[in-house]
Amino acid sequence: MLRQAAGWHTTTGGFSPQANQNLAGFFQLLFAAPVATILQWAFSVATLAAVAVIAHRRRRMDLPFAVATVTALLVNPHVLVHDLSLLLIPAAIAIRHARAQEPTLWLLLAAGYVVALAGIPLSHWIPIQISVLVMVALLLWLLRAGTRAAGVAVHGPEDDLPPRLRPSPVASRQVVDEGIGGDSLAGQPVLSHKG
């Protein structure tokens, strides 16, 4: 049974390309063996390079971790429908970085949910893994969010927050000047540590 499950078989114990929700299954449904293998390796290298680039450019690791999670699912040779539950992690990170006026992420996540349920039966009639297309779209969305956030000058941990959650400079200065409870810091001794 293990030997049979290790390869592509259409029998009960094996996992056909229709069942594998990854680049290998996607390309093997569309192309013959040598072309499918070359495309699988090319796209795998490209997605791994995307992980390296975003990890190098970002100081915080949330978006690189989300990109790495989607990439791991895409390049893994054995991804069944229950493995797609790992996409909850990058989906949550993407929601954190979503802009309020940007409905594309919500549409993408809704489509991903429907496709995860209907993708395997559809792949028996249409030779394509729609779930892989949704994962690639999520990966591209995360990479775009990473490049958008990387363009912001980073001065502190709040700079990686979405714009609607960042404190305004005026409000931040007021808290420092007046204290959280409204007590003024004027005339208070300054504590310092010299070591």
Stockholm file with secondary structure:
# STOCKHOLM 1.0

chainA/1-195         MLRQAAGWHTTTGGFSPQANQNLAGFFQLLFAAPVATILQWAFSVATLAAVAVIAHRRRRMDLPFAVATVTALLVNPHVLVHDLSLLLIPAAIAIRHARAQEPTLWLLLAAGYVVALAGIPLSHWIPIQISVLVMVALLLWLLRAGTRAAGVAVHGPEDDLPPRLRPSPVASRQVVDEGIGGDSLAGQPVLSHKG
#=GR chainA/1-195 SS CHHHHTSCCCSSSSCCTTTCCSHHHHHHHHSCHHHHHHHHHHHHHHHHHHHHHHHHHCSSSHHHHHHHHHHHHHHCSCCCGGGGGGGHHHHHHHHHHCCTTCTHHHHHHHHHHHHHHHHHHHHHHSSSCHHHHHHHHHHHHHHHHHHHHHTSCCCSGGGGSCGGGSCCHHHHHHHHHHCTTSCCCTTCCCCCCCC
#=GC SS_cons         CHHHHTSCCCSSSSCCTTTCCSHHHHHHHHSCHHHHHHHHHHHHHHHHHHHHHHHHHCSSSHHHHHHHHHHHHHHCSCCCGGGGGGGHHHHHHHHHHCCTTCTHHHHHHHHHHHHHHHHHHHHHHSSSCHHHHHHHHHHHHHHHHHHHHHTSCCCSGGGGSCGGGSCCHHHHHHHHHHCTTSCCCTTCCCCCCCC
//
